[in-house]
Amino acid sequence: MNNLLNDFKVSDRPSSIQFLDLLHRDFSENPQTWENRTLPDFLEALRAYAEDIQGYYDNMNLGVDADKPDWQTFADILRGATIYE
């Protein structure tokens, strides 16, 4: 996954759309860096990461409540699903 995608901040619907474009481009250009390359694998990881994301926020001391999501939380879940096992 490229640094631009990792560092991209999502704050609203337009930046969410930009993030999805970056995510798509990253998969097209770097599929070998994605743990979950098929739709079924990605969807399973997406579900699991959505369930576990509060642990990520807590471990990183980010002070985010995943039960009150915003656009960035949605992007974090999508990004996490690319590598979550």
N, CA, C and O atoms as a DFTB+ gen file, in Angstrom:
340 C
 N C O
     1  1       0.848      -1.174       0.000
     2  2       0.000       0.000       0.000
     3  2       0.893       1.236       0.000
     4  3       1.877       1.309       0.736
     5  1       0.538       2.190      -0.825
     6  2       1.388       3.359      -0.950
     7  2       1.173       4.347       0.195
     8  3       0.131       4.338       0.851
     9  1       2.177       5.199       0.423
    10  2       2.119       6.163       1.521
    11  2       1.006       7.178       1.355
    12  3       0.404       7.604       2.340
    13  1       0.727       7.571       0.125
    14  2      -0.354       8.529      -0.105
    15  2      -1.662       7.980       0.435
    16  3      -2.421       8.705       1.079
    17  1      -1.930       6.715       0.183
    18  2      -3.144       6.086       0.681
    19  2      -3.121       5.998       2.200
    20  3      -4.133       6.266       2.847
    21  1      -1.994       5.629       2.774
    22  2      -1.886       5.524       4.228
    23  2      -2.067       6.859       4.925
    24  3      -2.644       6.919       6.011
    25  1      -1.582       7.924       4.316
    26  2      -1.597       9.241       4.945
    27  2      -2.828      10.080       4.586
    28  3      -3.028      11.157       5.148
    29  1      -3.635       9.602       3.673
    30  2      -4.774      10.388       3.194
    31  2      -5.820      10.535       4.296
    32  3      -6.225       9.544       4.904
    33  1      -6.257      11.763       4.555
    34  2      -7.269      12.042       5.569
    35  2      -8.626      12.225       4.905
    36  3      -8.760      12.962       3.928
    37  1      -9.609      11.559       5.439
    38  2     -10.967      11.624       4.916
    39  2     -11.821      12.389       5.929
    40  3     -11.879      12.032       7.105
    41  1     -12.476      13.440       5.454
    42  2     -13.268      14.263       6.366
    43  2     -14.705      14.486       5.904
    44  3     -15.543      14.951       6.676
    45  1     -14.986      14.155       4.650
    46  2     -16.314      14.404       4.102
    47  2     -16.541      13.478       2.903
    48  3     -15.680      12.670       2.554
    49  1     -17.704      13.611       2.287
    50  2     -18.030      12.735       1.158
    51  2     -17.071      12.917      -0.018
    52  3     -16.627      11.917      -0.580
    53  1     -16.732      14.145      -0.416
    54  2     -15.786      14.288      -1.532
    55  2     -14.417      13.664      -1.254
    56  3     -13.845      13.025      -2.136
    57  1     -13.892      13.838      -0.056
    58  2     -12.587      13.221       0.239
    59  2     -12.728      11.708       0.358
    60  3     -11.769      10.978       0.105
    61  1     -13.907      11.229       0.738
    62  2     -14.157       9.786       0.767
    63  2     -14.107       9.213      -0.647
    64  3     -13.582       8.120      -0.859
    65  1     -14.646       9.940      -1.601
    66  2     -14.614       9.511      -3.000
    67  2     -13.181       9.503      -3.509
    68  3     -12.782       8.579      -4.218
    69  1     -12.404      10.517      -3.156
    70  2     -10.986      10.544      -3.534
    71  2     -10.251       9.351      -2.933
    72  3      -9.421       8.728      -3.595
    73  1     -10.561       9.034      -1.669
    74  2      -9.931       7.896      -1.013
    75  2     -10.253       6.601      -1.749
    76  3      -9.372       5.766      -1.949
    77  1     -11.510       6.430      -2.153
    78  2     -11.888       5.220      -2.884
    79  2     -11.152       5.133      -4.214
    80  3     -10.768       4.042      -4.635
    81  1     -10.949       6.263      -4.881
    82  2     -10.154       6.270      -6.113
    83  2      -8.719       5.815      -5.832
    84  3      -8.159       5.015      -6.583
    85  1      -8.126       6.327      -4.746
    86  2      -6.767       5.920      -4.370
    87  2      -6.703       4.435      -4.022
    88  3      -5.753       3.744      -4.391
    89  1      -7.715       3.952      -3.314
    90  2      -7.761       2.536      -2.938
    91  2      -7.815       1.664      -4.191
    92  3      -7.098       0.669      -4.291
    93  1      -8.662       2.039      -5.137
    94  2      -8.783       1.292      -6.386
    95  2      -7.467       1.309      -7.159
    96  3      -7.027       0.279      -7.668
    97  1      -6.845       2.476      -7.244
    98  2      -5.570       2.598      -7.948
    99  2      -4.497       1.754      -7.265
   100  3      -3.694       1.107      -7.938
   101  1      -4.481       1.757      -5.945
   102  2      -3.491       0.969      -5.226
   103  2      -3.660      -0.519      -5.524
   104  3      -2.677      -1.227      -5.745
   105  1      -4.900      -0.990      -5.530
   106  2      -5.120      -2.400      -5.847
   107  2      -4.688      -2.718      -7.274
   108  3      -4.088      -3.763      -7.526
   109  1      -4.988      -1.826      -8.199
   110  2      -4.615      -2.044      -9.603
   111  2      -3.104      -2.082      -9.794
   112  3      -2.588      -2.880     -10.577
   113  1      -2.399      -1.213      -9.073
   114  2      -0.955      -1.091      -9.248
   115  2      -0.134      -1.983      -8.313
   116  3       1.007      -2.319      -8.631
   117  1      -0.695      -2.369      -7.169
   118  2       0.067      -3.120      -6.154
   119  2      -0.731      -4.268      -5.540
   120  3      -0.796      -4.370      -4.315
   121  1      -1.339      -5.132      -6.348
   122  2      -2.167      -6.186      -5.755
   123  2      -1.385      -7.117      -4.833
   124  3      -1.961      -7.717      -3.926
   125  1      -0.084      -7.239      -5.058
   126  2       0.732      -8.124      -4.227
   127  2       0.827      -7.639      -2.778
   128  3       1.174      -8.422      -1.894
   129  1       0.526      -6.365      -2.523
   130  2       0.598      -5.848      -1.153
   131  2      -0.717      -6.041      -0.398
   132  3      -0.793      -5.765       0.799
   133  1      -1.729      -6.505      -1.083
   134  2      -3.043      -6.722      -0.469
   135  2      -3.149      -8.167       0.007
   136  3      -2.902      -9.095      -0.763
   137  1      -3.502      -8.353       1.232
   138  2      -3.718      -9.690       1.784
   139  2      -4.994     -10.306       1.192
   140  3      -5.051     -11.512       0.951
   141  1      -6.004      -9.477       0.964
   142  2      -7.324      -9.960       0.543
   143  2      -7.613      -9.472      -0.871
   144  3      -8.093      -8.355      -1.066
   145  1      -7.317     -10.317      -1.855
   146  2      -7.383      -9.921      -3.266
   147  2      -8.663     -10.330      -3.963
   148  3      -8.932      -9.863      -5.070
   149  1      -9.458     -11.185      -3.352
   150  2     -10.726     -11.560      -3.968
   151  2     -11.856     -10.861      -3.218
   152  3     -11.700     -10.493      -2.054
   153  1     -12.979     -10.681      -3.881
   154  2     -14.103     -10.013      -3.238
   155  2     -14.568     -10.757      -1.984
   156  3     -14.781     -10.111      -0.958
   157  1     -14.737     -12.090      -2.014
   158  2     -15.141     -12.774      -0.787
   159  2     -14.133     -12.579       0.356
   160  3     -14.534     -12.362       1.500
   161  1     -12.840     -12.654       0.057
   162  2     -11.826     -12.451       1.105
   163  2     -11.866     -11.019       1.630
   164  3     -11.774     -10.791       2.836
   165  1     -12.002     -10.058       0.723
   166  2     -12.042      -8.664       1.135
   167  2     -13.270      -8.383       1.992
   168  3     -13.172      -7.704       3.014
   169  1     -14.425      -8.903       1.582
   170  2     -15.647      -8.669       2.360
   171  2     -15.569      -9.312       3.741
   172  3     -16.041      -8.728       4.717
   173  1     -14.990     -10.485       3.838
   174  2     -14.825     -11.125       5.150
   175  2     -13.887     -10.297       6.023
   176  3     -14.161     -10.094       7.206
   177  1     -12.798      -9.824       5.457
   178  2     -11.870      -8.985       6.218
   179  2     -12.519      -7.658       6.594
   180  3     -12.273      -7.131       7.679
   181  1     -13.338      -7.122       5.714
   182  2     -14.045      -5.877       5.992
   183  2     -14.971      -6.047       7.195
   184  3     -15.014      -5.191       8.078
   185  1     -15.703      -7.143       7.224
   186  2     -16.587      -7.427       8.350
   187  2     -15.789      -7.578       9.635
   188  3     -16.125      -6.988      10.661
   189  1     -14.722      -8.380       9.567
   190  2     -13.910      -8.638      10.761
   191  2     -13.217      -7.369      11.257
   192  3     -13.147      -7.132      12.463
   193  1     -12.708      -6.557      10.336
   194  2     -12.018      -5.336      10.747
   195  2     -12.990      -4.313      11.317
   196  3     -12.653      -3.585      12.251
   197  1     -14.194      -4.255      10.759
   198  2     -15.219      -3.369      11.320
   199  2     -15.531      -3.767      12.764
   200  3     -15.783      -2.914      13.614
   201  1     -15.510      -5.049      13.020
   202  2     -15.755      -5.547      14.376
   203  2     -14.594      -5.223      15.317
   204  3     -14.816      -4.926      16.490
   205  1     -13.369      -5.277      14.817
   206  2     -12.169      -5.140      15.656
   207  2     -11.529      -3.758      15.652
   208  3     -10.536      -3.550      16.350
   209  1     -12.061      -2.812      14.893
   210  2     -11.360      -1.537      14.722
   211  2     -11.194      -0.761      16.025
   212  3     -10.236      -0.001      16.163
   213  1     -12.097      -0.931      16.974
   214  2     -11.928      -0.205      18.242
   215  2     -10.630      -0.609      18.921
   216  3      -9.979       0.226      19.549
   217  1     -10.242      -1.872      18.806
   218  2      -8.972      -2.327      19.355
   219  2      -7.793      -1.612      18.715
   220  3      -6.833      -1.257      19.399
   221  1      -7.860      -1.399      17.403
   222  2      -6.809      -0.650      16.701
   223  2      -6.725       0.769      17.248
   224  3      -5.642       1.251      17.579
   225  1      -7.867       1.433      17.342
   226  2      -7.873       2.804      17.849
   227  2      -7.335       2.871      19.277
   228  3      -6.571       3.776      19.615
   229  1      -7.731       1.919      20.107
   230  2      -7.255       1.903      21.495
   231  2      -5.754       1.639      21.569
   232  3      -5.042       2.317      22.309
   233  1      -5.269       0.657      20.806
   234  2      -3.838       0.324      20.816
   235  2      -2.963       1.469      20.317
   236  3      -1.826       1.629      20.762
   237  1      -3.492       2.257      19.402
   238  2      -2.736       3.378      18.850
   239  2      -2.971       4.677      19.631
   240  3      -2.436       5.729      19.280
   241  1      -3.779       4.586      20.695
   242  2      -4.105       5.761      21.520
   243  2      -4.631       6.927      20.684
   244  3      -4.198       8.067      20.848
   245  1      -5.568       6.626      19.791
   246  2      -6.087       7.643      18.886
   247  2      -7.307       8.382      19.438
   248  3      -7.717       9.401      18.882
   249  1      -7.882       7.882      20.512
   250  2      -9.026       8.559      21.106
   251  2     -10.253       8.603      20.219
   252  3     -11.025       9.561      20.269
   253  1     -10.439       7.575      19.407
   254  2     -11.578       7.508      18.493
   255  2     -12.580       6.499      19.029
   256  3     -12.205       5.404      19.448
   257  1     -13.850       6.867      19.014
   258  2     -14.919       5.952      19.402
   259  2     -15.534       5.396      18.124
   260  3     -16.249       6.104      17.414
   261  1     -15.255       4.134      17.833
   262  2     -15.734       3.507      16.592
   263  2     -17.251       3.370      16.563
   264  3     -17.828       3.133      15.501
   265  1     -17.901       3.515      17.709
   266  2     -19.361       3.459      17.732
   267  2     -19.995       4.786      17.329
   268  3     -21.216       4.889      17.210
   269  1     -19.162       5.797      17.120
   270  2     -19.610       7.091      16.609
   271  2     -18.770       7.408      15.375
   272  3     -17.977       8.349      15.383
   273  1     -18.947       6.616      14.314
   274  2     -18.058       6.731      13.151
   275  2     -18.251       8.025      12.381
   276  3     -19.296       8.672      12.442
   277  1     -17.210       8.369      11.662
   278  2     -17.249       9.484      10.730
   279  2     -16.661       8.980       9.414
   280  3     -16.410       7.783       9.271
   281  1     -16.441       9.860       8.470
   282  2     -15.914       9.440       7.173
   283  2     -14.544       8.789       7.305
   284  3     -14.238       7.852       6.568
   285  1     -13.718       9.264       8.228
   286  2     -12.381       8.696       8.412
   287  2     -12.465       7.264       8.931
   288  3     -11.680       6.411       8.515
   289  1     -13.400       6.990       9.829
   290  2     -13.564       5.629      10.346
   291  2     -13.905       4.669       9.208
   292  3     -13.364       3.566       9.134
   293  1     -14.791       5.087       8.339
   294  2     -15.154       4.264       7.189
   295  2     -13.925       3.980       6.330
   296  3     -13.715       2.845       5.902
   297  1     -13.114       5.002       6.079
   298  2     -11.890       4.825       5.293
   299  2     -10.912       3.902       6.019
   300  3     -10.272       3.063       5.386
   301  1     -10.790       4.047       7.338
   302  2      -9.896       3.183       8.109
   303  2     -10.310       1.721       8.001
   304  3      -9.459       0.837       7.898
   305  1     -11.609       1.468       8.023
   306  2     -12.103       0.092       7.898
   307  2     -11.781      -0.464       6.511
   308  3     -11.330      -1.603       6.393
   309  1     -12.005       0.316       5.481
   310  2     -11.676      -0.144       4.124
   311  2     -10.177      -0.400       3.974
   312  3      -9.764      -1.415       3.413
   313  1      -9.380       0.521       4.476
   314  2      -7.917       0.368       4.374
   315  2      -7.466      -0.863       5.170
   316  3      -6.625      -1.633       4.706
   317  1      -8.018      -1.039       6.344
   318  2      -7.651      -2.195       7.169
   319  2      -8.008      -3.526       6.532
   320  3      -7.295      -4.516       6.695
   321  1      -9.117      -3.543       5.806
   322  2      -9.559      -4.791       5.167
   323  2      -8.606      -5.256       4.080
   324  3      -8.650      -6.420       3.683
   325  1      -7.747      -4.374       3.592
   326  2      -6.802      -4.785       2.561
   327  2      -5.720      -5.693       3.114
   328  3      -5.126      -6.467       2.364
   329  1      -5.449      -5.615       4.417
   330  2      -4.355      -6.391       5.007
   331  2      -4.772      -7.282       6.170
   332  3      -3.976      -8.091       6.646
   333  1      -6.019      -7.142       6.634
   334  2      -6.468      -7.871       7.828
   335  2      -6.601      -9.346       7.527
   336  3      -7.169      -9.723       6.502
   337  1      -6.082     -10.190       8.412
   338  2      -6.184     -11.640       8.237
   339  2      -7.178     -12.226       9.194
   340  3      -7.397     -13.438       9.192
